[in-house]
Amino acid sequence: MPVEKFNLTLTKVIQETYDVKTFQFKPDKPVSFKAGQWLMLYLNTKNEKGGIKRDNRAYSIASSPTNTNLIDINFRVYSFGKFTPILYNLKEGNVVEARGPFGKFTYEPNEPKDLSFIAGGTGIAPIRGIIQYIKEAKLDVNMTLLFSCKTTEDIIFDNEFKELVKNKKFKYIPTITRINESKQKWDGETGRISKEIIKKYCNLKSLFYICGPPEMVDGSVKFLEELGVTKEKIKVEVYH
Ligand SMILES: Cc1cc2nc3c(=O)[nH]c(=O)nc-3n(C[C@H](O)[C@H](O)[C@H](O)COP(=O)(O)OP(=O)(O)OC[C@H]3O[C@@H](n4cnc5c(N)ncnc54)[C@H](O)[C@@H]3O)c2cc1C
């Protein structure tokens, strides 16, 4: 798909957790992309001397390509970050410059019928786009989602995924890594992504999609390889 430059108007802001928002944008022209791809967003930030700097960061598209007139992104604000504090404070009606789509962390036609997703934090974004696409296109695919979140307050899109579980083709396993810091009662899985949790829930013959911070992605790939999953059956997106 050709890389294009376009403007995105922020049409809806959804506060997902205490530090994560989903932005719904309307592009100024239809944007063709594959489920799972990302865009480069451009904003003015401050340089070391307090002057204005044109800056950019990558954000996965968290929505389905079935609607080329709507782009969702989902992101966490880092209070010491250069870009996200400015992004986080945008209001409905604001316009952001973008380029894309980019990336190979995509759902392709004729992909196997069994997919396993492993996400850490906002690494859920492109996976949510792929899941939405499979649902909207009514594809006959079995999906398992292992979702690693810090606390019970950090689970993004929880209601949406719980709703999908009613469809027997979707398995949803959130796991909480900091249960002691969690406020809600929790009787689900706890701990980081491990060989054991992968073996317990995932079909090892499925195609794996892994997205999140580098340690989580590298660790998961290592576990999968130890479990006999070959590199060709693993797609990764790393949030550096
Ligand atoms: C292909 C790709 C797709 C991406 N998609 C998304 C997405 O959909 N949603 C999303 O939220 N992010 C995504 N990212 C990460 C995003 O591009 C930014 O790096 C992130 O939003 C931080 O930007 P910042 O300017 O606020 O922080 P920076 O100014 O770049 O970093 C400043 C400080 O913030 C903290 N920090 C920044 N990033 C992280 C992190 N990931 N984990 C822990 N601490 C961190 C660190 O303390 C760091 O020193 C993606 C990255 C890539 C490469």
The ligand as a Gaussian input file, in Angstrom:
#p B3LYP/6-31G(d) Opt

LIG

0 1
 C        6.066000       0.649000      15.297000
 C        5.702000       1.309000      16.611000
 C        4.360000       1.424000      16.967000
 C        4.019000       2.022000      18.181000
 N        2.695000       2.081000      18.529000
 C        2.349000       2.576000      19.744000
 C        0.972000       2.568000      20.159000
 O        0.067000       2.137000      19.421000
 N        0.680000       3.056000      21.394000
 C        1.668000       3.547000      22.241000
 O        1.333000       3.968000      23.364000
 N        2.970000       3.572000      21.859000
 C        3.327000       3.118000      20.642000
 N        4.649000       3.152000      20.253000
 C        5.619000       3.897000      21.095000
 C        5.558000       5.399000      20.712000
 O        6.072000       5.567000      19.389000
 C        6.387000       6.308000      21.652000
 O        7.685000       5.811000      21.760000
 C        5.757000       6.420000      23.039000
 O        4.428000       6.940000      22.917000
 C        6.583000       7.342000      23.978000
 O        6.707000       8.622000      23.421000
 P        7.201000       9.885000      24.291000
 O        7.697000      10.913000      23.345000
 O        6.155000      10.321000      25.245000
 O        8.416000       9.343000      25.144000
 P        9.970000       9.658000      24.854000
 O       10.242000      11.114000      24.995000
 O       10.350000       9.012000      23.566000
 O       10.641000       8.873000      26.068000
 C       10.840000       9.549000      27.321000
 C       10.743000       8.604000      28.506000
 O        9.389000       8.088000      28.596000
 C        9.434000       6.760000      29.073000
 N        8.934000       5.827000      28.043000
 C        8.694000       6.104000      26.734000
 N        8.217000       5.036000      26.094000
 C        8.157000       4.047000      27.001000
 C        7.731000       2.694000      26.954000
 N        7.254000       2.140000      25.815000
 N        7.790000       1.955000      28.093000
 C        8.247000       2.493000      29.250000
 N        8.675000       3.778000      29.369000
 C        8.626000       4.540000      28.262000
 C       10.853000       6.438000      29.367000
 O       11.125000       6.758000      30.718000
 C       11.606000       7.368000      28.428000
 O       12.907000       7.576000      28.845000
 C        5.033000       2.548000      19.051000
 C        6.380000       2.438000      18.668000
 C        6.709000       1.825000      17.482000
 C        8.170000       1.720000      17.108000

